[in-house]
Amino acid sequence: SQKIEQNSEALNIQEGKTATLTCNYTNYSPAYLQWYRQDPGRGPVFLLLIRENEKEKRKERLKVTFDTTLKQSLFHITASQPADSATYLCALDESSASKIIFGSGTRLSIRP
Amino acid sequence: SQTIHQWPATLVQPVGSPLSLECTVEGTSNPNLYWYRQAAGRGLQLLFYSVGIGQISSEVPQNLSASRPQDRQFILSSKKLLLSDSGFYLCAWSVQGKDYEQFFGPGTRLTVL
């Protein structure tokens, strides 16, 4: 079965710098990959979706890349702000079902 | 616009007691529905998902069950709670199809004592 690794449990970044989070998967290449933000005690909120035929997608200060050769997605937040502090989850589709599986998340802290 | 409701927000239950968590979605039809559990500091574990009324797929063997009595209603149940059932339970919905984002409810914090 597919496994997802977000290889940083926690990441601390100085305000204004670019935060880069990593998501690796182990088996088949998914048709798409999603990134979510989760604040403490709340449900995740969808941020971006990137499909297997897309190399990069942007939304305001967010950028996601998808490298099917490396089996990896990178999630970037440029000009980071303390309000960006949260846990970020990547998720990808299960090939034969109407469901996605989530990574364990990376807790991002932006210090002023 | 679409909204998703979950209740209760918090729940404290003794071991061996029953459980019923309810989730309803408004503003959409025939959604996919999902139940997740999240242990403290951990990722989301998919428990059940449903692509239609009465259609339930179970992901993890356990003492929980799910039902979908109406198109936009999803219920998570247990006859006898275990200590290990404690956690943050999240309901989510998505549009039918595979490459659509999921929209999550506010969650229920369950503590089993």
Interface residues (C-beta under 8 A of the other chain):
Chain A: A31 Y32 Q34 G41 R42 G43 P44 V45 F46 L49 R51 L89 A91 D93 A97 S98 K99 I100 I101 F102 G103 S104 G105
Chain B: N32 Y34 Y36 R42 G43 L44 L46 Y49 V51 S57 E59 F88 L90 A92 S94 Q96 G97 K98 D99 E101 Q102 F103 F104 G105 P106 G107 R109
